[in-house]
Amino acid sequence: MFMRGLIALAFGTLGLGIAEFVAVGLLPYIAKDFGISIGQAGMMVSTYAVGVAIGAFSLLWLRKLKLKTILLLLVVVMILGNAYTAISPTFNNMLVGRFVAGLPHGCFFGVGSIIAQRIATQGKGNNAVAIMVAGMTVANVFGVPLGTAIAHSFSWRTIFCIIALWDVLVLISAALWVKDTGGIEDHGFFAQFRFLKHPAPWLVVIATLCGNAGIFSVFSYASPVLTGLSNLSLELIPVVLIASGISMVIFNLVSGHLCDKFTPGKIATIFQCMTIVALLTLAVFGSNIVVGITVIVLIAGFMFAISTPEQVAILRCAPGGLLLGAAMIQAAFNLGNALGAVTGGIPFRFDLPINFSGVLGAVLAACGAALLFMYYKFHEHKFSENIESDRTLPGNEDYVAQDTQETK
């Protein structure tokens, strides 16, 4: 039941991953179908992101429900959003569908992370979260290229029909395989915010935002960076992106395994520092085609090697506000993506050398590394590995999680 439950959660993140990332490859088809520009079609990407950011905080009002009930409701919204996107008669209708499809994205990852930690065997909670997140990484390897190919051969609507049908499978598997782990102990609406008066969760959230922004300063522009800086042929970009997806899968699982041996804060800090080195290497030696490809593939993997421990870390340092913490970390991921896209675009907008995007990314990544190190060095030891410490409200003066022996 344990592994089947994680597979059901991974099915969900796979569907979410395809729904989110496939849009980038569909823009020309969307623009042609609705008679709009590529720039206007790009609104389907940003609309989904807005839905993710807003939807994540809906968890605050769902706190009294059982976690499995919340999960099933989220999958129903996923089905409705993607189905409506597929049949939308106008572009504005399609944007409504994309917004609705984005609403459950962050919530699913937040609730799924808590469930994965609860159903995991002793000492395997971090690896369980990594297995759940693996669906998102697999989406980048197979789902997104396949979705683009389907749009080219048939219609962009076809892929959203397939995603909606896949979400039906997710609903069935989650209903049958995911264990009922109960709910979150409710101490009232405002009690969920008490943990925010302490520095640890803020360090994790802001580090997540900065770290993701650093990576996406380059990864958002992988194609122009590789073709313009490293002189890679445009025809080979899909191959590099598939290799990047494989890197995501590998580093995500490796990170989850390492977090169970060490601590999430330590592993996230190490991989964040490796990201800085990779981005600076691109800035200095990116004109070499081997270096350019290697860095793009590596930072794609580092992205998920860092995100898994960050998701675990926020759950540990948000007693009394697990759902709010889960919502905040998802909002941080998406805001980081947006900030990275803006920052990485500076060299292109102001006619600066392309490798300058690596420098800007390294600066943001360094901010994330510094914050993660502060969390790991000065705060992480204060929190129990058992997220059931949710029952221990941070209203206590010292805000120190119960000793492991006491918890037992």
KOLDOZA-389762 format. One record per atom (N, C-alpha, C): residue in one letter; z, x, y. Coordinates in pm, whole numbers, padded with zeros to 5 digits, always signed. Last residue first. Layout:
N
AZXY ...
END
This chain:
408
K+02079+00857+01012 K+02084+00819+00871 K+02209+00738+00841 T+02169+00911+01267 T+02067+00809+01248 T+02066+00760+01104 E+02339+01121+01222 E+02396+00995+01270 E+02298+00881+01247 Q+02157+01314+01148 Q+02259+01274+01054 Q+02320+01140+01092 T+02008+01343+01386 T+01943+01294+01264 T+02045+01244+01162 D+02166+01214+01678 D+02145+01322+01583 D+02091+01265+01453 Q+01993+01004+01905 Q+02099+01026+01809 Q+02064+01140+01716 A+01861+01136+02213 A+01847+01060+02090 A+01958+01096+01993 V+01999+01115+02529 V+01972+01203+02416 V+01966+01119+02290 Y+02077+01019+02776 Y+01944+00987+02724 Y+01903+01077+02610 D+02310+01040+02914 D+02244+01166+02879 D+02108+01145+02813 E+02372+00767+02969 E+02365+00866+03076 E+02286+00990+03037 N+02179+00502+02841 N+02284+00601+02821 N+02265+00715+02920 G+01952+00370+02872 G+02051+00343+02974 G+02170+00438+02959 P+01762+00393+02680 P+01783+00508+02766 P+01879+00479+02881 L+01873+00250+02370 L+01820+00235+02505 L+01852+00355+02592 T+01787+00259+02059 T+01877+00335+02146 T+01822+00335+02287 R+01586+00137+01928 R+01706+00057+01948 R+01806+00127+02038 D+01406+00335+01904 D+01376+00232+02003 D+01501+00147+02030 S+01446+00486+01694 S+01545+00506+01800 S+01512+00417+01919 E+01235+00464+01536 E+01324+00350+01533 E+01437+00367+01632 I+01108+00701+01534 I+01082+00616+01651 I+01162+00487+01646 N+01252+00991+01447 N+01243+00853+01403 N+01224+00761+01523 E+01303+01224+01563 E+01169+01209+01506 E+01146+01064+01465 S+01482+01196+01874 S+01476+01183+01730 S+01332+01171+01684 F+01490+01426+02142 F+01449+01299+02085 F+01440+01304+01934 K+01541+01672+02246 K+01638+01568+02275 K+01610+01437+02200 H+01333+01845+02211 H+01444+01853+02116 H+01547+01743+02135 E+01166+01801+02433 E+01131+01746+02302 E+01247+01743+02205 H+01248+01932+02672 H+01281+01791+02648 H+01262+01745+02504 F+01175+02200+02715 F+01299+02149+02776 F+01339+02007+02735 K+00941+02265+02571 K+01048+02363+02588 K+01180+02299+02628 Y+00771+02038+02574 Y+00808+02102+02448 Y+00933+02188+02462 Y+00747+01990+02854 Y+00799+01886+02764 Y+00851+01949+02635 M+00639+02233+02935 M+00767+02190+02991 M+00831+02083+02902 F+00397+02225+02795 F+00494+02330+02765 F+00633+02292+02817 L+00273+02009+02921 L+00307+01999+02779 L+00411+02104+02741 L+00238+02121+03176 L+00323+02003+03160 L+00366+01985+03014 A+00061+02330+03117 A+00190+02359+03180 A+00287+02243+03160 A-00160+02190+03015 A-00087+02284+02929 A+00052+02313+02986 G-00248+02047+03240 G-00200+01976+03121 G-00117+02065+03032 C-00325+02260+03399 C-00219+02170+03446 C-00160+02094+03328 A-00530+02356+03240 A-00413+02441+03263 A-00295+02358+03314 A-00718+02154+03262 A-00656+02178+03132 A-00530+02263+03146 L-00790+02190+03529 L-00725+02066+03488 L-00652+02085+03354 V-00906+02447+03504 V-00795+02424+03597 V-00717+02298+03558 A-01113+02401+03324 A-01004+02491+03285 A-00882+02472+03375 G-01283+02238+03475 G-01219+02186+03355 G-01100+02269+03312 L-01364+02423+03667 L-01288+02305+03707 L-01215+02243+03589 V-01502+02600+03494 V-01388+02647+03575 V-01301+02529+03616 G-01704+02437+03394 G-01607+02497+03302 G-01483+02546+03374 S-01847+02385+03621 S-01779+02272+03557 S-01676+02323+03456 F-01974+02618+03675 F-01856+02589+03756 F-01778+02470+03698 N-02207+02636+03537 N-02086+02687+03469 N-01959+02663+03549 I-02396+02549+03721 I-02349+02456+03618 I-02220+02503+03554 P-02354+02621+04067 P-02385+02669+03932 P-02322+02577+03827 L-02419+02328+04276 L-02345+02449+04242 L-02387+02497+04103 D-02509+02089+04397 D-02602+02198+04367 D-02530+02332+04349 F-02342+01878+04413 F-02343+01970+04527 F-02426+02095+04501 R-02371+01740+04176 R-02387+01668+04302 R-02405+01762+04421 F-02319+01929+03982 F-02450+01864+03983 F-02476+01794+04116 P-02054+02006+04030 P-02161+02105+04039 P-02301+02043+04048 I-01925+01744+03992 I-01929+01812+04122 I-02039+01917+04130 G-01894+01638+03741 G-02019+01608+03811 G-02033+01679+03944 G-01641+01695+03660 G-01750+01771+03600 G-01883+01748+03668 T-01503+01498+03808 T-01485+01641+03837 T-01602+01724+03784 V-01590+01258+03686 V-01609+01280+03830 V-01603+01429+03863 A-01513+01300+03421 A-01655+01274+03451 A-01685+01298+03599 G-01236+01331+03455 G-01317+01441+03405 G-01464+01423+03437 L-01164+01075+03535 L-01144+01188+03626 L-01229+01307+03584 A-01227+00933+03297 A-01294+00902+03423 A-01284+01017+03522 N-01053+01052+03112 N-01198+01053+03089 N-01274+01032+03218 G-00811+00988+03233 G-00850+01128+03220 G-01000+01142+03196 L-00810+00715+03199 L-00817+00767+03335 L-00856+00914+03334 N-00789+00716+02917 N-00909+00662+02981 N-00922+00707+03126 F-00538+00838+02872 F-00659+00889+02807 F-00783+00844+02884 A-00372+00666+03020 A-00387+00806+03060 A-00512+00868+02999 A-00383+00433+02872 A-00435+00431+03008 A-00461+00574+03057 Q-00253+00528+02646 Q-00392+00487+02635 Q-00458+00480+02773 I+00000+00574+02748 I-00074+00689+02697 I-00222+00655+02682 M+00082+00315+02822 M+00064+00419+02924 M-00021+00535+02873 A+00108+00182+02577 A+00009+00137+02674 A-00021+00248+02775 A+00319+00321+02462 A+00190+00320+02394 A+00079+00278+02489 G+00518+00256+02649 G+00478+00395+02631 G+00341+00404+02566 L+00533-00020+02602 L+00492+00029+02733 L+00446+00173+02724 L+00624-00015+02337 L+00495-00076+02368 L+00443-00033+02505 L+00875+00118+02361 L+00767+00172+02278 L+00631+00115+02316 G+01116+00115+02509 G+00989+00078+02571 G+00870+00130+02494 G+01333+00202+02372 G+01349+00080+02449 G+01221+00033+02513 P+01225+00537+02407 P+01316+00440+02344 P+01338+00320+02434 A+01009+00730+02436 A+01009+00601+02507 A+01100+00500+02438 C+00962+00962+02298 C+01041+00971+02422 C+01037+00842+02504 R+00810+00892+02076 R+00944+00949+02057 R+01027+00944+02185 L+00573+00806+02184 L+00654+00710+02109 L+00797+00761+02091 I+00475+01041+02293 I+00514+00933+02385 I+00599+00829+02313 A+00421+01191+02058 A+00523+01235+02153 A+00569+01121+02243 V+00204+01060+01941 V+00334+01063+01871 V+00446+01096+01969 Q+00010+01110+02132 Q+00043+00972+02099 Q+00177+00964+02027 E+00005+01390+02120 E+00046+01324+02244 E+00085+01178+02219 P-00096+01442+01862 P+00045+01472+01893 P+00094+01409+02022 T-00366+01332+01917 T-00277+01280+01812 T-00131+01315+01839 S-00478+01489+02125 S-00446+01347+02148 S-00352+01290+02042 I-00531+01746+02027 I-00428+01727+02130 I-00384+01581+02139 A-00732+01711+01851 A-00619+01791+01806 A-00501+01775+01902 F-00918+01581+02004 F-00840+01501+01910 F-00723+01578+01851 M-01003+01800+02162 M-00971+01671+02224 M-00882+01588+02132 F-01080+01997+01986 F-00951+02012+02055 F-00906+01881+02117 G-01337+01904+01919 G-01229+01904+01820 G-01093+01913+01884 A-01463+01947+02162 A-01464+01812+02103 A-01353+01800+02000 I-01435+02217+02189 I-01354+02133+02278 I-01355+01987+02232 L-01615+02304+01981 L-01471+02330+01974 L-01391+02236+02064 V-01869+02223+02069 V-01818+02176+01939 V-01666+02192+01931 I-01882+02366+02311 I-01893+02219+02310 I-01835+02162+02181 V-01862+02632+02216 V-01759+02577+02305 V-01764+02424+02304 T-02097+02659+02061 T-01964+02676+02001 T-01855+02612+02085 I-02301+02629+02251 I-02287+02534+02141 I-02147+02539+02082 G-02245+02856+02417 G-02250+02721+02470 G-02229+02616+02362 V-02268+03073+02238 V-02141+03045+02306 V-02137+02901+02355 V-02538+03053+02175 V-02437+03043+02068 V-02301+03008+02127 I-02664+03092+02423 I-02679+02965+02354 I-02575+02944+02244 N-02523+03215+02712 N-02555+03249+02573 N-02556+03120+02492 S-02422+03106+02934 S-02568+03122+02931 S-02615+03166+02793 G-02143+03116+02915 G-02214+02995+02873 G-02365+03007+02868 F-01958+03305+02982 F-02062+03344+02886 F-02149+03227+02841 V-01796+03182+03180 V-01837+03322+03193 V-01958+03356+03105 A-01759+02917+03109 A-01789+02949+03248 A-01846+03090+03263 L-01690+02937+02840 L-01815+02872+02876 L-01857+02911+03017 T-01443+03058+02873 T-01548+03129+02800 T-01684+03070+02832 L-01305+02852+02994 L-01332+02974+03071 L-01440+03058+03006 L-01295+02676+02775 L-01365+02636+02898 L-01398+02757+02986 A-01143+02826+02588 A-01280+02784+02556 A-01358+02749+02682 V-00899+02854+02722 V-00976+02974+02685 V-01122+02937+02659 I-00822+02584+02734 I-00841+02662+02857 I-00929+02783+02830 T-00794+02526+02462 T-00897+02458+02540 T-00927+02534+02669 M-00572+02672+02397 M-00700+02712+02337 M-00816+02648+02411 C-00385+02518+02532 C-00410+02656+02577 C-00542+02708+02521 Q-00395+02292+02372 Q-00433+02281+02512 Q-00463+02419+02571 F-00297+02387+02132 F-00438+02348+02138 F-00485+02331+02282 I-00029+02435+02215 I-00113+02543+02162 I-00262+02507+02174 T+00059+02178+02292 T+00056+02288+02389 T-00037+02399+02343 A+00046+02039+02050 A-00038+01996+02163 A-00051+02108+02265 I+00240+02180+01903 I+00101+02181+01859 I+00008+02141+01973 K+00475+02122+02053 K+00432+02260+02031 K+00284+02267+01995 G+00489+01841+02042 G+00481+01911+02170 G+00428+02052+02155 P+00513+01784+01764 P+00394+01743+01839 P+00377+01818+01970 T+00624+02066+01566 T+00654+01949+01650 T+00528+01912+01729 F+00560+02137+01232 F+00623+02189+01352 F+00666+02071+01439 K+00467+01979+01025 K+00533+02105+00993 K+00611+02160+01112 D+00347+01764+01142 D+00452+01735+01045 D+00529+01862+01006 C+00156+01896+01293 C+00265+01827+01363 C+00380+01792+01269 L-00026+01980+01099 L+00058+02080+01166 L+00176+02015+01237 H-00146+01733+01033 H-00074+01810+00931 H+00020+01911+00995 G-00268+01668+01277 G-00167+01580+01218 G-00083+01651+01114 S-00447+01885+01300 S-00340+01867+01397 S-00229+01779+01342 V-00622+01831+01088 V-00545+01956+01089 V-00425+01942+01183 L-00732+01590+01175 L-00653+01592+01053 L-00567+01718+01045 N-00862+01677+01413 N-00767+01566+01416 N-00675+01571+01294 F-01037+01874+01324 F-00924+01912+01408 F-00819+01802+01417 I-01220+01712+01170 I-01145+01824+01111 I-01021+01857+01193 V-01323+01523+01353 V-01259+01481+01228 V-01168+01591+01175 M-01434+01690+01552 M-01327+01596+01585 M-01249+01554+01460 S-01635+01818+01407 S-01524+01897+01460 S-01406+01808+01495 I-01805+01602+01374 I-01742+01662+01255 I-01621+01745+01296 G-01882+01572+01642 G-01810+01466+01573 G-01738+01516+01449 S-02020+01810+01680 S-01899+01785+01758 S-01815+01676+01693 A-02236+01766+01514 A-02144+01875+01480 A-02012+01859+01556 I-02350+01564+01665 I-02302+01533+01530 I-02203+01640+01484 L-02416+01713+01891 L-02321+01602+01904 L-02266+01559+01768 V-02606+01888+01787 V-02480+01942+01841 V-02374+01832+01851 V-02804+01703+01725 V-02745+01784+01618 V-02611+01841+01663 P-02876+01601+01976 P-02811+01514+01877 P-02744+01591+01763 I-02994+01842+02092 I-02867+01787+02142 I-02801+01694+02040 L-03244+01923+02020 L-03134+01966+01934 L-02998+01912+01979 E-03420+01842+02212 E-03431+01779+02081 E-03313+01813+01989 L-03376+02014+02425 L-03322+01878+02432 L-03323+01810+02296 S-03280+02347+02349 S-03384+02245+02351 S-03322+02106+02346 L-03066+02529+02566 L-03088+02466+02436 L-03196+02359+02450 N-02973+02683+02783 N-03117+02678+02750 N-03145+02626+02609 S-02722+02680+02883 S-02743+02757+02760 S-02887+02757+02712 L-02764+02526+03119 L-02690+02652+03123 L-02723+02741+03002 G-02928+02306+03056 G-02944+02375+03183 G-02877+02511+03189 T-02854+02223+02798 T-02996+02244+02829 T-03015+02328+02956 L-02576+02214+02809 L-02642+02291+02703 L-02788+02319+02736 V-02536+02052+03036 V-02476+02186+03028 V-02549+02271+02926 P-02669+01813+02976 P-02720+01898+03083 P-02660+02039+03082 S-02500+01740+02740 S-02645+01756+02734 S-02698+01844+02849 A-02232+01727+02831 A-02271+01819+02723 A-02421+01845+02722 Y-02084+01602+03021 Y-02215+01654+03061 Y-02265+01754+02957 S-01846+01540+02909 S-01924+01429+02964 S-02067+01472+02997 F-01746+01794+02855 F-01802+01716+02744 F-01883+01597+02793 V-01648+01887+03105 V-01763+01952+03041 V-01828+01860+02938 S-01457+01711+03174 S-01532+01773+03283 S-01657+01842+03229 F-01325+01650+02944 F-01438+01565+02979 F-01514+01615+03102 I-01121+01846+02950 I-01222+01847+02844 I-01345+01768+02885 G-00978+01769+03181 G-01032+01904+03167 G-01143+01911+03064 A-00899+01509+03118 A-00990+01531+03230 A-01055+01669+03220 N-00718+01560+02914 N-00842+01488+02883 N-00946+01508+02993 G-00521+01693+03071 G-00587+01759+02958 G-00718+01693+02922 C-00441+01496+03257 C-00502+01623+03302 C-00579+01691+03190 L-00343+01291+03084 L-00446+01264+03184 L-00518+01393+03224 T-00147+01432+02941 T-00259+01367+02871 T-00375+01343+02967 A+00026+01500+03145 A-00040+01607+03070 A-00162+01552+02996 I+00116+01247+03212 I+00035+01320+03311 I-00039+01436+03244 V+00254+01183+02970 V+00146+01098+03021 V+00056+01174+03118 V+00446+01390+02942 V+00348+01364+02837 V+00228+01287+02892 L+00592+01364+03180 L+00528+01492+03147 L+00417+01470+03044 W+00690+01106+03153 W+00596+01136+03261 W+00521+01267+03234 P+00870+01132+02939 P+00749+01052+02923 P+00644+01079+03031 A+01064+01323+03067 A+00986+01351+02946 A+00861+01265+02932 P+01221+01240+03294 P+01096+01317+03311 P+01008+01328+03187 H+01330+00898+03341 H+01351+01032+03289 H+01218+01108+03284 K+01268+00648+03402 K+01345+00720+03504 K+01377+00862+03459 L+01144+00529+03189 L+01058+00593+03288 L+01136+00666+03397 F+01316+00388+03033 F+01288+00526+02991 F+01207+00602+03095 R+01315+00131+03148 R+01425+00224+03176 R+01393+00368+03140 F+01130-00061+03091 F+01093+00038+03192 F+01199+00147+03213 Q+01231-00245+02919 Q+01121-00162+02870 Q+01089-00047+02965 A+01403-00398+03061 A+01460-00290+02980 A+01353-00195+02929 F+01255-00603+03167 F+01279-00486+03252 F+01342-00369+03176 F+01247-00788+02946 F+01126-00732+03007 F+01154-00602+03081 G+01473-00737+02667 G+01433-00796+02795 G+01316-00721+02856 H+01498-00607+02438 H+01616-00606+02524 H+01584-00664+02661 D+01378-00642+02117 D+01357-00682+02256 D+01488-00688+02333 E+01251-00428+01883 E+01374-00490+01930 E+01363-00516+02080 I+00937-00512+01760 I+01012-00420+01844 I+01137-00493+01893 G+00904-00628+01417 G+00865-00616+01557 G+00942-00507+01629 G+00777-00567+01084 G+00865-00631+01181 G+00815-00614+01323 T+00582-00470+00925 T+00689-00377+00963 T+00785-00436+01066 D+00393-00566+00670 D+00467-00627+00780 D+00587-00538+00811 K+00120-00345+00595 K+00255-00395+00566 K+00317-00458+00691 V-00215-00412+00550 V-00114-00358+00642 V+00020-00425+00616 W-00377-00556+00367 W-00328-00422+00334 W-00218-00370+00425 L-00457-00811+00457 L-00420-00789+00316 L-00344-00659+00293 A-00508-00789+00728 A-00425-00900+00681 A-00373-00873+00539 A-00680-00572+00730 A-00549-00560+00796 A-00455-00669+00746 S-00901-00678+00595 S-00829-00564+00536 S-00691-00548+00599 I-00976-00883+00776 I-00939-00914+00637 I-00857-00802+00576 L-01030-00736+01010 L-00932-00845+01011 L-00883-00876+00871 V-01236-00568+00923 V-01109-00510+00969 V-00998-00615+00964 L-01434-00758+00879 L-01383-00680+00766 L-01248-00618+00801 V-01471-00826+01146 V-01424-00929+01051 V-01367-00862+00927 D-01572-00588+01240 D-01439-00629+01285 D-01382-00742+01199 W-01825-00601+01130 W-01733-00498+01083 W-01589-00534+01121 L-01930-00803+01286 L-01911-00827+01143 L-01816-00724+01083 A-01934-00666+01531 A-01854-00788+01518 A-01829-00820+01372 I-02115-00462+01467 I-01977-00427+01503 I-01887-00549+01488 I-02346-00616+01427 I-02291-00538+01315 I-02145-00502+01343 C-02384-00709+01686 C-02363-00805+01576 C-02298-00735+01457 F-02430-00467+01811 F-02308-00539+01845 F-02279-00652+01745 I-02676-00399+01697 I-02561-00314+01671 I-02430-00384+01706 T-02845-00603+01794 T-02818-00591+01651 T-02692-00510+01624 R-02886-00562+02060 R-02798-00672+02021 R-02758-00661+01874 W-03076-00371+02075 W-02939-00330+02106 W-02840-00439+02067 S-03294-00395+01791 S-03251-00439+01924 S-03110-00390+01948 F-03469-00192+01615 F-03458-00338+01619 F-03425-00385+01761 S-03493+00081+01663 S-03578+00018+01562 S-03578-00134+01571 H-03306+00134+01863 H-03444+00179+01881 H-03539+00104+01787 A-03073+00035+01754 A-03121-00021+01879 A-03268+00013+01901 I-03052+00209+01536 I-03072+00065+01512 I-03127-00002+01639 A-03002+00450+01668 A-03123+00437+01587 A-03155+00290+01561 T-02755+00394+01781 T-02868+00422+01869 T-03000+00405+01795 G-02603+00368+01547 G-02617+00256+01638 G-02735+00273+01731 L-02616+00627+01445 L-02675+00517+01369 L-02698+00396+01459 P-02472+00772+01640 P-02615+00801+01617 P-02686+00687+01543 V-02217+00626+01607 V-02291+00628+01733 V-02438+00665+01714 G-02140+00665+01331 G-02158+00533+01392 G-02244+00534+01516 F-02113+00943+01265 F-02214+00858+01203 F-02245+00731+01283 V-01943+01077+01449 V-02030+01151+01357 V-02146+01064+01310 N-01798+00896+01593 N-01880+00990+01668 N-01977+01066+01579 A-01659+00769+01392 A-01754+00691+01472 A-01849+00783+01548 V-01481+00961+01312 V-01595+00933+01224 V-01702+00854+01299 T-01296+00937+01519 T-01374+01060+01506 T-01497+01038+01419 M-01190+00683+01470 M-01257+00710+01598 M-01344+00835+01588 G-01070+00725+01221 G-01180+00631+01234 G-01260+00653+01361 A-00857+00894+01272 A-00977+00951+01210 A-01096+00857+01220 V-00634+00759+01351 V-00725+00802+01458 V-00857+00854+01401 M-00512+00735+01096 M-00555+00617+01170 M-00660+00653+01276 I-00457+01003+01045 I-00548+00931+00956 I-00600+00805+01025 A-00273+01055+01249 A-00400+01127+01248 A-00503+01057+01159 V-00061+00897+01168 V-00129+00864+01293 V-00266+00931+01298 A+00006+01042+00937 A-00036+00902+00926 A-00111+00858+01052 N+00095+01280+01040 N-00029+01281+00963 N-00084+01139+00947 N+00332+01189+01152 N+00228+01244+01238 N+00092+01244+01168 G+00481+01106+00923 G+00443+01012+01028 G+00330+01062+01116 K+00589+01236+00712 K+00443+01232+00719 K+00393+01140+00830 G+00862+01221+00673 G+00807+01349+00717 G+00656+01351+00731 Q+00847+00969+00431 Q+00933+01056+00510 Q+00864+01188+00544 T+00541+00781+00463 T+00649+00838+00385 T+00724+00939+00471 A+00466+00524+00704 A+00447+00657+00647 A+00567+00698+00563 I+00516+00294+00835 I+00482+00281+00694 I+00466+00416+00626 R+00575+00384+01095 R+00676+00310+01019 R+00644+00303+00870 Q+00346+00510+01188 Q+00470+00587+01179 Q+00571+00517+01089 A+00171+00290+01183 A+00144+00406+01099 A+00269+00491+01080 I+00288+00125+01381 I+00284+00081+01242 I+00263+00199+01148 I+00244+00290+01606 I+00381+00252+01568 I+00385+00209+01421 S-00035+00303+01607 S+00044+00427+01596 S+00187+00397+01551 G-00105+00033+01644 G-00140+00101+01520 G-00060+00229+01499 V-00022-00010+01905 V+00046-00080+01797 V+00019-00011+01663 G-00208+00175+02031 G-00064+00178+02054 G+00013+00115+01940 F-00460+00100+01941 F-00413+00236+01915 F-00261+00245+01930 F-00462-00164+02035 F-00477-00137+01892 F-00424+00002+01858 C-00443-00131+02311 C-00335-00199+02239 C-00340-00165+02091 G-00689-00016+02373 G-00566+00062+02390 G-00450+00002+02313 H-00857-00246+02290 H-00876-00106+02249 H-00746-00025+02255 P-00858-00509+02376 P-00768-00473+02266 P-00769-00325+02228 L-01048-00497+02602 L-00907-00535+02619 L-00817-00490+02503 G-01315-00453+02538 G-01231-00339+02574 G-01083-00371+02579 A-01418-00704+02496 A-01415-00613+02382 A-01325-00493+02410 V-01406-00800+02760 V-01320-00861+02656 V-01308-00768+02536 F-01604-00635+02874 F-01466-00633+02926 F-01370-00688+02820 R-01827-00713+02728 R-01780-00574+02720 R-01636-00562+02768 G-01852-00981+02810 G-01829-00948+02669 G-01775-00808+02652 V-01906-00937+03079 V-01785-01012+03041 V-01750-00981+02896 L-02151-00812+03054 L-02038-00736+03109 L-01906-00805+03077 M-02305-01025+02961 M-02283-00911+02874 M-02165-00826+02921 N-02313-01180+03189 N-02245-01232+03071 N-02211-01118+02974 N-02468-01009+03345 N-02330-01038+03385 N-02249-01095+03270 F-02713-01022+03205 F-02640-00895+03214 F-02494-00918+03252 T-02738-01313+02990 T-02761-01238+03114 T-02678-01111+03114 P-02675-01406+02735 P-02808-01434+02790 P-02842-01356+02916 S-02515-01247+02466 S-02513-01274+02610 S-02653-01296+02665 I-02476-01181+02204 I-02556-01302+02231 I-02567-01334+02380 A-02324-00946+02202 A-02450-00951+02128 A-02538-01069+02167 T-02094-01016+02344 T-02184-00913+02398 T-02321-00923+02334 Y-01980-01190+02162 Y-02032-01245+02288 Y-02126-01145+02356 A-01908-01007+01964 A-02002-01115+01932 A-02063-01172+02059 N-01723-00849+02099 N-01849-00789+02054 N-01953-00894+02018 G-01519-01043+02156 G-01582-00963+02262 G-01716-00906+02220 L-01449-01146+01901 L-01503-01234+02005 L-01578-01155+02112 I-01350-00913+01772 I-01461-00990+01716 I-01529-01074+01824 M-01137-00844+01942 M-01247-00750+01920 M-01371-00823+01868 V-00973-01065+01905 V-01034-01044+02037 V-01151-00946+02026 V-00901-01015+01639 V-00973-01138+01672 V-01042-01124+01808 V-00756-00781+01674 V-00883-00774+01600 V-00966-00899+01628 L-00532-00880+01809 L-00620-00784+01875 L-00756-00778+01807 L-00414-01035+01612 L-00464-01100+01733 L-00563-01008+01805 L-00336-00833+01434 L-00436-00930+01392 L-00496-01003+01512 L-00139-00701+01591 L-00257-00630+01542 L-00369-00728+01505 I+00054-00899+01624 I-00016-00846+01742 I-00147-00780+01698 T+00133-00918+01355 T+00076-01035+01423 T-00003-00991+01545 K+00243-00666+01317 K+00124-00704+01240 K+00056-00824+01304 L+00465-00678+01491 L+00357-00582+01515 L+00230-00621+01441 K+00571-01001+01601 K+00571-00895+01501 K+00449-00805+01525 L+00647-01062+01950 L+00575-01088+01826 L+00591-00972+01727 K+00757-00977+02180 K+00842-01057+02094 K+00776-01091+01961 R+00561-00843+02329 R+00667-00765+02265 R+00752-00844+02167 L+00355-00923+02480 L+00346-00955+02338 L+00463-00897+02259 W+00377-00827+02730 W+00401-00971+02713 W+00391-01016+02567 L+00312-00563+02698 L+00442-00595+02755 L+00478-00742+02733 L+00048-00555+02619 L+00152-00539+02516 L+00290-00577+02568 S-00107-00545+02835 S-00076-00679+02785 S+00029-00675+02675 F-00175-00288+02889 F-00046-00333+02941 F-00013-00478+02902 A-00431-00265+02783 A-00321-00189+02724 A-00185-00242+02766 G-00607-00407+02947 G-00559-00467+02823 G-00440-00396+02763 I-00667-00226+03151 I-00592-00348+03180 I-00529-00405+03054 A-00803-00021+03009 A-00688+00011+03096 A-00602-00112+03123 V-01009-00165+02877 V-00911-00084+02802 V-00785-00062+02884 G-01150-00273+03091 G-01086-00361+02995 G-00980-00289+02914 V-01248-00038+03202 V-01154-00120+03280 V-01079-00215+03188 A-01422+00038+02996 A-01307+00122+03028 A-01202+00046+03109 Y-01613-00166+03013 Y-01533-00152+02890 Y-01406-00072+02918 T-01717-00103+03262 T-01651-00233+03241 T-01564-00229+03117 S-01838+00145+03220 S-01719+00139+03305 S-01643+00007+03287 V-02049+00062+03050 V-01954+00166+03008 V-01825+00155+03087 M-02186-00120+03195 M-02131-00166+03068 M-02033-00064+03011 M-02288+00018+03408 M-02169-00062+03432 M-02108-00113+03302 G-02528+00127+03339 G-02408+00207+03315 G-02278+00132+03339 A-02712-00043+03443 A-02677-00060+03301 A-02550+00017+03267 Q-02739+00070+03695 Q-02675-00061+03681 Q-02630-00085+03537 G-02871+00307+03621 G-02742+00312+03689 G-02667+00181+03678 I-03107+00212+03517 I-03014+00280+03426 I-02874+00284+03489 S-03180-00117+03659 S-03187+00030+03655 S-03087+00086+03553 I-03314-00406+03482 I-03227-00341+03579 I-03243-00189+03567 G-03410-00590+03286 G-03487-00559+03406 G-03405-00498+03516 F-03288-00633+03048 F-03243-00716+03159 F-03318-00686+03289 D-03424-00448+02884 D-03411-00588+02842 D-03375-00680+02958 K-03399-00202+03018 K-03532-00262+02995 K-03522-00411+02965 A-03122-00163+03008 A-03192-00168+03137 A-03328-00237+03123 I-03077-00150+02733 I-03012-00255+02813 I-03089-00274+02944 Y-03221+00080+02672 Y-03261-00047+02610 Y-03202-00166+02688 P-03085+00280+02814 P-03227+00254+02842 P-03273+00119+02788 L-02815+00254+02699 L-02845+00222+02839 L-02994+00198+02867 L-02736+00331+02449 L-02806+00203+02461 L-02855+00173+02602 G-02581+00554+02445 G-02717+00565+02391 G-02800+00440+02408 V-02344+00448+02550 V-02414+00554+02623 V-02559+00566+02576 A-02247+00270+02360 A-02307+00217+02483 A-02390+00322+02557 V-02109+00393+02163 V-02251+00366+02138 V-02322+00321+02264 F-01841+00414+02236 F-01929+00527+02262 F-02077+00496+02242 E-01714+00159+02179 E-01696+00230+02307 E-01809+00329+02334 A-01795+00080+01925 A-01811-00013+02037 A-01803+00059+02171 I-01713+00303+01775 I-01855+00272+01786 I-01880+00183+01908 G-01434+00283+01808 G-01505+00403+01848 G-01654+00378+01867 L-01374+00035+01695 L-01350+00057+01838 L-01429+00177+01889 G-01438+00088+01427 G-01510-00015+01501 G-01495+00001+01651 L-01247+00289+01379 L-01390+00317+01362 L-01473+00215+01440 T-01010+00156+01413 T-01044+00258+01513 T-01191+00300+01501 G-01028-00011+01182 G-01021-00067+01317 G-01061+00033+01422 F-01022+00170+00974 F-01138+00082+00988 F-01144+00026+01131 A-00765+00266+01014 A-00878+00355+01042 A-01008+00276+01054 L-00621+00045+00924 L-00608+00086+01064 L-00725+00176+01105 A-00700+00053+00655 A-00731-00065+00735 A-00723-00033+00884 I-00589+00300+00585 I-00734+00282+00579 I-00776+00162+00664 L-00319+00242+00605 L-00377+00339+00698 L-00529+00329+00701 G-00299+00061+00391 G-00267+00018+00527 G-00327+00110+00631 R-00357+00226+00178 R-00449+00118+00209 R-00425+00064+00351 M-00133+00393+00180 M-00263+00449+00214 M-00364+00339+00248 F+00074+00200+00119 F+00082+00290+00234 F-00056+00338+00276 M+00000+00084-00121 M+00000+00000+00000 M+00000+00087+00125 
END
